[in-house]
Amino acid sequence: MLLELFSDFAEGKGLAADAFLVGGTVRDILLGREMKDVDIVVNGDVMSIGRSFATFAGGSFVLLDKDFGVVRVVKNREYIDISVLRGDAITNDLADRDLTINSMAIPLSHIIDQKSIINNDVLKEFIIDPFNGQHDLKYRIIRMVSETNLVRDPLRLLRVYRFAATLNFSVEVNTLAAVKTHASLISDAAAERIAEELRYIFGVDDSCSTIKEIDKNGILNHLFPEVALFSHETWHDILQSYGYLEHILKNLPLYFPGRSAPIVEYFAENYRIFCLKIATLFQEGECVEKVAHRLSLSRREIAYARMIASNGKVIKSLGSGGKSVIIALLRDFSDDIYALLISILAGTRLCQLSENPLMSLAGEIIAIYQDKFIPRKKKLPFIDGNDLIEQFKLSPSPFFKDILAAVELLALEGHVNSREEALRAARKMIKEGSRS
């Protein structure tokens, strides 16, 4: 465990007396949660300490924030964030933090003495807790350390909701009042930091209730000026669709009985749910892309969110198109058809028991995709460009590519099932093309 390595390192370097586990690490220990990361403050040159520990542990050194003195050491998917002690004592450092549940510390020397962080009863004797964070953890309360701290770093306004959502805690009344008072300051926070907090919020199964609270308390308009462009009725419908989206995602076996496992696997990539929720909130492709750019999302995320927001009408128009049109659509979208269909079902707010034609169409598309399209695609290609060159003496050209695409579509539709049939189909197309 990386923490044990750091304990050995700190003891050997004489750092342990002024080093502390802090913040989320202490909170997660008290909640009995698995520690995915460790936050430590030290009194010393963080850059030098971080580099030396990375060498000692055989890990990688990452500079997170030069101005605030924060570095990270990573090894085997574990990481420790090391930051400089703010002020001349740990109590001063804790007084500068956002929430009471994040403003507790444990002396590293205690970890070294106990050789364990598992025994909470023993642990509580050593916790430095000047703002009664243990009380607020017990009673599931989100409470600010001070209003000044929220104003000093406006991102903390959003972090109030992030922790309320992820821990399912309630926000204390004075904290809520402070958030409302200073809501406009959130627009001063860096886009990347805002996006990171939104990932946590949107990652909760029932983030709709949190989005409504953020909206009600005045922050959402400052995060997303686009919201003001929607009428009251339209925004109400959008939030309803968002709630339906989360219901579908939580109940995939109900909506797609016997076919949900591949869909669950598809959404194991967390960015997909995040982008799907962004697309659901902002509806139209250009608007979604604008929001995604402002949040500094990756190119992949921006393209994915726009794809969802821009193609709903294509799916809805399939009702009378027949299986060949569905196959052509599946060739274009592959697994992304899952996100598109769920987005459309959420937008129309259909119950899983609905007999609406759109619900039936969604089931039909997924059945065709899983039972026919995927097995057929695994057999491809039956022929390639070399076959056209060798068998028919063709040279690469737009017509060349059209033949390969047409043969592939015939195979996906089930009309071509072998290399011989593919060659016959290509020969026929070449003859017809030469006559025209």
Secondary structure, 3 states (H helix, E strand, C coil): CHHHHHHHHHHHHCCHHHEEEECHHHHHHHCCCCCCCEEEEECCCHHHHHHHHHHHHCCEEEEEECCCCEEEEEECCEEEEEEECCCCCHHHHHHCCCEHHHCCEEEHHHHHHHCCCCCHHHHCCCCECCCCHHHHHHCCEECECCHHHHHHCCHHHHHHHHHHHHHCCEECHHHHHHHHHCHHHHHHCCHHHHHHHHHHHHCCCCCHHHHHHHHHCCCHHHHCHHHHHCCHHHHHHHHHHHHHHHHHHHCHHHHCCCCHHHHHHHCCCHHHHHHHHHHHHHCCHHHHHHHHHHCCCCHHHHHHHHHHHHCHHHHHHHHHCHHHHHHHHHHHHHHHHHHHHHHHHHHHCCCCCCCCHHHHHHHHHHHHHHHHHHHHHHCCCCCCHHHHHHHHCCCCCHHHHHHHHHHHHHHHHCCCCCHHHHHHHHHHHHHHHHHC
